[in-house]
Amino acid sequence: MDYQKNQDLLFNLIKDKGVLKQDVFSNIILNFKILKGVLKEIGDDLEDKMSKVDDRVIIEYKDSGEFEAQLRVAGDLLIFQMHSNVFKFNSENSLWKTSYLSENQNRGFCGLINVYNFLNDSFKYNRSNDLGYLIGRLFINHENHFMVQGKRQLGFLYNDFINATIDKEKLKSIVQSAILYSLDFDLLVPSYDLVNQVSVNQVRQVGDDLKMRTAKRLGFVFQNNNDEI
């Protein structure tokens, strides 16, 4: 193969892959902006209702920049982060056996939004050793087909990538499911044997900034089928 044919081959590959990834990235940016609006709408509505019941329970939306948004719901903090890269489903994923992807492999490239659950106090008191949990991740391709991998309802309500397309109402449902899961995922007392030894430095720091590590469960884990983490 001569130089010009090599150049043409390289150009076509770069063009096809580059344009595809730009299309996917532009689409995930658009959907993340819609998601931010959904988070604010849901947060404002819940805050308005809660303020009439007990104003000590805080519900608050925060736009943290181009790639992140936060929703505080009482003692929980949900962080939605859009990844800056485009991902392709693993070659072993069963989706590749479907007609939807086999007809057009470009459909297997997706933008990604991760959903994390932290204790709000971890950020309020700057407890950098505290742990959070990846409770779901949202995949969206350039045709707006989507799926969610996640915990409980997040894992089984939104897994029809072949037929499901994302829109504002679907994003509302995903956010509500994430909130429901987080509220039902309670802070548990760690085993006594895990906390029966502390350093002098840890004890000294507890009074100042609560540096002893805290989490709903000890460990930062994403597991599809096991909620006891």
N, C-alpha and C positions, 0 to 999 in steps of 0.2 A: 504494500500500500504506500503510495507516494505521499509527499509532504502535504500537498493541497487536500488530498482526501482525508488525511489525518486531521488537518485543521478544520475541515468541514464537519467531520464527525465530532470533534471536540466542541465546536461552536453549537451544533444542534443539541448536544447533550447539555451544555451549559444553559442554552436558551430554554429548552424544555423544562429542565429541573429548576432553573432559576426563576422563571416566570411562575411555575406552579407554586413554589415556596412563597413567592411574594403574594400570590393570590390567597394562599392559606393564611399567611400572616396578616394581610389586610383584613381578611374576614374575621379572624379571631380578635383583632383590635376593635372592629366594629361591634362584635358581640360583647366584648368586655365593657365597652362604653354603655351598651344597653343594660348589661348586668349591674353596673354601678347605679344606673337609674332605678333599677328594680330594688337593689339593696336600700337605697335612700327612701324609696316609696314604702317598702315594707317596714323599715325602721321608723319612719315618721309616723306611720299609721299605728304601730304598736306603742310607740312612745306617747302619742296623743291619748290613746286608750288607757295606758298604764298610769299616766299622770293624774287621771281622775280617780285612781284607786289608791296608789301609794307612790309618791314622788321620790321615795328612796330607791326604788327599783329603776335603774338607769338603762335606757335603750338608746343607742347612739350610733349613727353612721359616720364614717370618716373616709374621705378620699385621700389615700396615702401616696398618690402619684400615678404615673402612666400605667404601671404594672401591678398595682396593689390597691385593694379597698378593704376596709374593716367594718364589721358590724358587731357592736357590743350589745349583748342581751343579758342583762343582770350581771352575774359573775362570770359569764362566758364571753370569749372573744373569738369571733369567726374571722379568719383572714383569707381573702381570695387573692391569689397571685397568678397573674398571667405569665407564662413562660415566654421568653423572647425568641425561642427556637421552634422550628417545625419538626414534628416527629412522624416516623413511619411505624405502623404496626409490625410487631415481630413476625418473622416469616412463619413461625409455628402457630400464629393466631388462626383460629378456625374461620375468621372472617374472610380470609383469602380463598376459602373454598366456596364462598357464595358467588352467585352470578353478579352481584353488585360490584364487587371488587375485581373479580376475574375479567369482567368486561372492560374495566378501566382501572388500572392499578394506581393511577393518580389519586383515586378516591381514598386510598389507604394512608395518605399524608394528612396529619391533623395538627391544629393548634391545641394548646393545653392550658387549662386553668386548674390549679390546685386549690383545695379547700382545707384549711388547717383549723383545729380547735385548740385554743389555749385558755388558761385561766386569765381573766382580765387583770388580776392582781400581779401576775407575773410581769406585765408591762408597767402597770401603775407604780410598782415599787422597784422596778428595774432589777428583777431577780433573774439575772442572765443564765443561771444554772437550771431554771425551770424548764420543763419539757412540754411539748405540744404533740398533737396527733394529726396525721394526714387522714381525714375522714372521707375524702372523695377527690376524684379528679375527672374533669370534664374534657372530652375530646370533641372537636368540631372540625369537619373538613371544609373544603372550598365550596361544596354544594350545600352546606348547612346541615348535613347529616351529623348526628351526634350520639354519644353514649356517655354514661357515667360509670366509673368503677368506684365502688365505695362500700361503706358500712350499712348494713340493714337495708332500709328502703332506698337509700342512695344506690345500692348495688343491684336491686332487682326491678326497680320501677322505670329505669332509664337505660335499658341495655339493648334496645332494638335499633342498632346502628343502620341497618339496611333500609328501614322504612321511616324512622323518626327524623324530623327536621326541627331545628331549634328556632324558637321565637320568644317573644317577651313573656308569654304565658307559661311556656315550658321553663324558662329561667326562674319565674316566680315560684313554680312548683319545686324546682331543685333547691332554691334558697330556703323555702319553708321546710323541706325535708332535712336539710342540713341543720337548721335551727332545732327542729324536733329531736334529731339524733343527739345533738350537743346537750340539750336540756335534760335528756334522759340518760346521759352518760355522766354519772355523778362522781364527785370526789370521794375516793375511798381511802381509809386509813391504811398506810403501808404496814406490812408485817413488822412486828416489834423487832425481829432479828435484823431487819434491814436498816433500822435507825438507832440501834442500841449503842452505837459507838460514834462519837463525834470528836472532831479536833478542837483544841482550844480556840483556834482561829475561827472555826464555824460558830462556836458558842458566842464569841465576842461580836461576831457580825450579825447574829440573829436580831438583836435589839435595834441595830441601825437600819439594816435593809433586807432582813429576812432572806439571807443568801442560801439557807439550806434548801436543797432542791425539792420542788413540789410539782406534782402533776396529778391528773385524775387517776392515772395508773402510772407506775414507774416504767419508763421506756418509751421511745418514739418509734412506733410500729405501724405498718399498714398491712392488715391481713383481711382477706375477703370474707373468711368464714368464721372467724373467732373474735368475739367481742370482749373476751376476758383478757385484755392486754394491760 
